[in-house]
Amino acid sequence: MTPMTPLTPSGAVRQQGAACAALGSPMYAALCVRVADDLDAGGPTADVLADHRHLRGPDALALRLLGAVHRLVLERRAGVLAAFYPSVGGTWADEAGWAAFRDLLAAEPDAVRAGLDLPPRTNEVGRVAALLGGLLHLPDACRRPVRLHELGASGGLLLRPDHVRCTGPGGTAAGPEDAAVALPDAWTGDVARLRPWPDLEVVLRRGCDLAPVDPTTTDGRTTLAAYTWPDQPERWERLRSALALAARVPAAVEVADAADFAASVDLVDGTTTVLWQAITEQYWSDGTTAGVGRRIEELLDAATPDAPFVHLALEPRRRGDDRPCAVTLRAAWGTGRDERDLGTAAPHGVPVRWG
């Protein structure tokens, strides 16, 4: 088989634009086309991205740039560009919006570059629908108090599934009726596989990230908002609700590589240990991926009837793939084992199609 030719930087930006269009952001879809054209033409985009052109497609060059500019908008440091961003009350217009975006890159290249070094700090709340639904697939043997660990947790907004209400067809619902975060129409497909767990209890909320975001601070909230696409109000509403919840229900996110963090996860009698990840593996090195995989195998082998282990993941089927992500389950409880694909979901999580 002939190996695939790596995407050029402008090709990766165009690919991201197509994904933005498919995921309901006409604003970012249009911007990506303009950014790619300007990159090829050697315009201000080429200057701003000069030190980052080596990044691979999965490193999300386009989203880094868009997030860096959006942060300047949110901080009221983007001048007239703010008039075109719905997130601050503006209205997007392709021609005039692009002109203002390009002018900002030319006038403030260092301010934009400051946000390019780290991967997007996306903490999309909709992805918790995959985690909560995955937990509802567990057998009775695994229905113990949950010790929840997340790889690549960013701000840790997905570590509170017991405070989220998801609904699906036919009256399917899970989570408290007065939940702080509501995800309507979160599930489709074979929802009969989702068995109620009314007394779901999370007794440990722990995550890792190379650069954690603290959602209880102004800087942290601004960072998470910057990577929420400006023309998607439903995602903004989810983020607002999740930030309010984070202020009430603490969760710890440690500075750690995913493999090192996975190595620290252990099993405790009387509880179910859950290791969870969502759209993060594409940012890992090969060594980190291998280390996480080894630790998952060790934990599966070490699980006992008194200390089950569960690995749940929402990841693209291939690195860089912008098509539906797979929701996968691997669980062991000493006398039993379950490994399967549970369903698929969009990269932003909802809706999850089960079965």
Protein Blocks (a to p, Z undefined) as FASTA:
>chain_A
ZZdddddfklmmmmmmmmmmmnopaklmmmmmmmmmmmmnopaklmmmmmmmmpcfklom
mlmmmmmmmmmmmnopnojmlmmmmknopacdfklmmmmmmmmmmmmmmlmmmmmmpccf
bdcfklmmmmmmmmmmpcfklmccdddddehklnopmmmmmlcccddehhiaedjfkbfb
dcehkbgcjlklpccdfkgccfbdcdddfbdcdfkbmklmmmmmmmpcfklmklmmmmmm
mmmmmmmmgcddddddfklmmmmpccdehiacddddehkllmpcfklmmmmmmmmmmmmm
mpcfklccdddddddfbghiabdcdddddddehjaccdddfbdcdfkopacdeZZ
